[in-house]
């Protein structure tokens, strides 16, 4: 991963649960306004919903790493 991804990952790790949840909810609202036939929007919503699911449960170390990787790739 590049340095930008590292910065995003660090930012994610510094956020609390409420802030992470808020960021994801705002992005879901934003992407929901895209055309319903947009492949990009459909995929992004799937990723955002996966992140939301992982945020709402107690996670294993591998799930925590998956969550960090998903967030890093979103470029929020």
N, C-alpha and C positions, 0 to 999 in steps of 0.2 A: 504494500500500500504506500501511496505517496505521502508527503508531509501534510497535505490538506486533509486527507483521510485521518491521519493521526490527530490533527487538531480537532476534527469533528468528533472523533472517538473520545478524546480527552474532555471535550465539552459535554458529551453525553454522560460520561462518568461523573462529572461534577454536578449534574442536574439531580434534583430530588424527584421522587415519584410524581408529585403534583405537576411539576414543571414539564416532565417528560410526557405525561398524559395530556397536558394542555397543548403542547407543541403538536402532538400526534392528532388530537381532535381538530385543531385549527387547519392542519394539512388535509384531513379528511373532508372538512367543509369546503376548502378551496378546490380540491380535486373533484368533489361531487358536482361542481358547477360546470365541469367539462362536458362535452357531448357524450352521450351514453354509449355511442358506438366507437369511442376512442380506445384503441388498444392500449395506448399509454395509460389512460385514466383507469381502465379496468385492472391492468397489472399493478399500478401504483396503489390502488385501493386494496388489492389483495395483500400487498406488502404491508400497508398501514394497518390493516385489520390483523395480520399476523403479529405485528409489533404490539398492537393493543391487547391481543390475547396473551402474549408473553408477559406484558406488563402486569396483567391482572392476576397472575398466579405466582406461587412460589417457584423459583426457577432453579434448575441444576446449573452447574458451571458451564456445561455445553450449551444450554439454552441461553444463559447470560451472554456467552460469546456470540451466539447466533443473533441475539437481540442487538448487541453492539454493532455487529457487522451489517445487519439490515439498516440500522439507523445511519451508519456511516455512509452507506451506499445511497441513501435518500437525498443527501445534500440539502438539508433544510436550512 
